[in-house]
Amino acid sequence: PSTVAVLPFRYTGSGNLQVDKLVPVTFHGAREQEKWRWTVGNRVRRTFTAYLAQREFEIVPLPKVDAALKTLGITTYQQLMQITPAQLGRWLHVDAVVYGDVTRYEGYYAFLVGGWIVGLRVRMVSTANGQELINAEGGRWAMVLQPALTLTDILIDSGLNLFESLRDIRITRAEEE
């Protein structure tokens, strides 16, 4: 395909930032959880689109894709999945569409070790015949290790690592990789 549209990605995680899958760092209500899921999906979508744009594809700008879908009344992932790739191709004037699922978006912390993992599953589908052109899944870690030799170092480095590991820049770097 020469022209490609990257559709909105879906993230079905908790909607709260959690460390080690147990400790919630944020406490969002249902509405805020949905916003968080949308934000996570779109952050990873933008990063993936930038990666794809470095290849030989002509990428339809994401705001143009989103505006077209909204105009057509497609506002949820479930509605998007009801539309065939051929129909999307006609509406967006593309040769292929990319579907994406953010499978993991998690923080980890264990005193002197902290990190993030971002997982993604993507499919590129031809709008001409519905054939799946690419089906890939993967994940990336961003880890930080604070070395310590004494008990005081361990206490200080553990605290620093906790706050450093949860900084937004760490997850952005994991997304980029």
C-alpha positions as CSV (number, residue, x, y, z in Angstrom):
1,P,0.0,0.0,0.0
2,S,1.1,3.5,-0.6
3,T,-1.4,5.5,1.5
4,V,-2.2,4.4,5.0
5,A,-4.6,5.6,7.8
6,V,-3.8,4.8,11.4
7,L,-7.1,4.3,13.2
8,P,-7.6,5.2,16.9
9,F,-5.9,2.6,19.1
10,R,-7.8,0.8,21.9
11,Y,-6.5,0.5,25.4
12,T,-8.6,-1.7,27.8
13,G,-6.4,-1.4,30.9
14,S,-7.6,-0.3,34.3
15,G,-7.8,3.4,33.5
16,N,-5.7,4.1,36.5
17,L,-2.0,4.4,36.7
18,Q,-0.8,1.4,38.8
19,V,2.6,0.3,40.0
20,D,3.3,-3.5,40.0
21,K,-0.4,-4.1,39.0
22,L,-1.3,-3.6,42.7
23,V,-0.7,-0.1,43.9
24,P,-2.9,2.6,42.2
25,V,-1.1,5.9,41.8
26,T,-4.2,7.6,40.5
27,F,-7.8,7.1,41.6
28,H,-10.0,8.0,38.7
29,G,-13.7,7.7,38.5
30,A,-15.4,6.0,35.5
31,R,-15.3,9.1,33.3
32,E,-11.7,9.9,34.1
33,Q,-10.7,6.2,33.5
34,E,-12.2,6.4,30.0
35,K,-10.2,9.6,29.4
36,W,-7.1,7.9,30.6
37,R,-7.6,5.0,28.3
38,W,-8.2,7.3,25.4
39,T,-5.0,9.3,26.3
40,V,-2.9,6.2,26.5
41,G,-4.2,4.8,23.2
42,N,-3.6,8.0,21.4
43,R,-0.1,8.6,22.8
44,V,1.0,5.2,21.6
45,R,-0.9,5.7,18.3
46,R,1.0,9.0,17.7
47,T,4.3,7.4,18.4
48,F,3.5,4.4,16.1
49,T,2.4,6.7,13.4
50,A,5.6,8.7,13.5
51,Y,7.5,5.4,13.2
52,L,5.4,4.3,10.3
53,A,5.8,7.7,8.6
54,Q,9.6,7.1,8.4
55,R,8.9,4.2,6.0
56,E,7.8,4.4,2.4
57,F,4.1,5.0,3.3
58,E,2.1,8.2,2.9
59,I,0.3,8.6,6.2
60,V,-3.0,10.4,6.4
61,P,-2.7,13.0,9.3
62,L,-4.3,11.7,12.5
63,P,-6.5,14.8,12.9
64,K,-7.9,14.2,9.4
65,V,-8.7,10.6,10.2
66,D,-10.3,11.5,13.5
67,A,-12.4,14.3,11.9
68,A,-13.6,12.0,9.2
69,L,-14.6,9.3,11.7
70,K,-16.4,11.8,13.9
71,T,-18.3,13.2,10.8
72,L,-19.4,9.7,10.0
73,G,-20.7,9.2,13.6
74,I,-17.9,6.7,14.6
75,T,-17.0,7.7,18.1
76,T,-16.2,4.4,19.8
77,Y,-13.9,1.4,19.0
78,Q,-16.9,-0.9,18.8
79,Q,-18.5,1.3,16.1
80,L,-15.2,1.4,14.3
81,M,-14.9,-2.4,14.3
82,Q,-18.4,-2.6,12.6
83,I,-17.1,-0.8,9.5
84,T,-15.3,-2.9,6.9
85,P,-11.8,-2.0,5.7
86,A,-13.1,-1.4,2.2
87,Q,-15.6,1.2,3.5
88,L,-12.9,2.9,5.5
89,G,-10.7,2.9,2.5
90,R,-13.4,4.7,0.4
91,W,-14.1,7.2,3.2
92,L,-10.4,8.0,4.0
93,H,-9.0,7.5,0.4
94,V,-6.3,5.0,1.5
95,D,-4.9,1.7,0.4
96,A,-4.6,0.2,4.0
97,V,-5.8,0.9,7.5
98,V,-3.9,0.1,10.7
99,Y,-5.8,-1.2,13.8
100,G,-4.0,-1.1,17.2
101,D,-4.4,-2.4,20.7
102,V,-2.3,-1.2,23.6
103,T,-1.8,-4.5,25.4
104,R,0.3,-3.3,28.3
105,Y,1.0,0.1,29.9
106,E,2.4,-0.6,33.3
107,G,4.9,0.8,35.9
108,Y,7.1,-1.4,38.1
109,Y,9.0,-0.5,41.2
110,A,11.1,-2.6,43.6
111,F,13.2,-0.3,45.8
112,L,16.3,0.0,43.6
113,V,14.7,-1.0,40.3
114,G,11.9,0.8,38.6
115,G,10.6,0.8,35.1
116,W,7.8,0.8,32.5
117,I,6.5,-1.6,29.9
118,V,4.5,-0.7,26.9
119,G,3.0,-3.4,24.8
120,L,1.3,-3.1,21.4
121,R,-0.5,-5.3,18.9
122,V,-1.1,-3.8,15.4
123,R,-2.7,-5.1,12.2
124,M,-2.4,-3.5,8.8
125,V,-5.3,-4.5,6.5
126,S,-5.7,-3.8,2.8
127,T,-8.8,-1.8,1.9
128,A,-8.9,-3.4,-1.6
129,N,-9.5,-7.0,-0.5
130,G,-9.5,-7.1,3.3
131,Q,-6.2,-9.1,3.4
132,E,-4.2,-8.8,6.5
133,L,-0.8,-7.4,5.4
134,I,0.9,-7.1,8.8
135,N,0.1,-8.6,12.1
136,A,2.6,-7.8,14.8
137,E,2.8,-7.7,18.6
138,G,5.6,-6.5,20.9
139,G,6.6,-4.7,24.0
140,R,9.4,-2.5,25.3
141,W,10.8,-2.0,28.7
142,A,12.4,1.1,30.1
143,M,14.3,0.2,33.3
144,V,16.2,2.2,35.9
145,L,18.6,0.7,38.4
146,Q,19.9,2.8,41.3
147,P,23.1,1.3,42.7
148,A,23.6,1.4,46.4
149,L,26.3,0.2,48.8
150,T,25.2,1.2,52.2
151,L,21.8,1.2,54.0
152,T,21.6,4.9,53.8
153,D,22.3,4.7,50.0
154,I,19.6,2.1,49.7
155,L,17.0,4.3,51.5
156,I,17.8,7.4,49.5
157,D,18.1,5.7,46.2
158,S,14.8,3.8,46.8
159,G,13.0,7.0,47.4
160,L,14.6,8.7,44.4
161,N,13.9,5.7,42.2
162,L,10.2,5.7,43.2
163,F,9.7,9.3,42.2
164,E,11.9,9.1,39.1
165,S,10.3,5.9,37.8
166,L,6.9,7.4,37.9
167,R,7.9,10.5,35.9
168,D,6.0,11.0,32.7
169,I,9.2,11.3,30.7
170,R,10.1,7.6,31.6
171,I,6.9,6.3,30.0
172,T,7.3,8.6,27.0
173,R,10.7,7.1,26.4
174,A,9.3,3.6,26.7
175,E,6.6,4.5,24.2
176,E,9.2,5.8,21.8
177,E,11.2,2.7,21.9
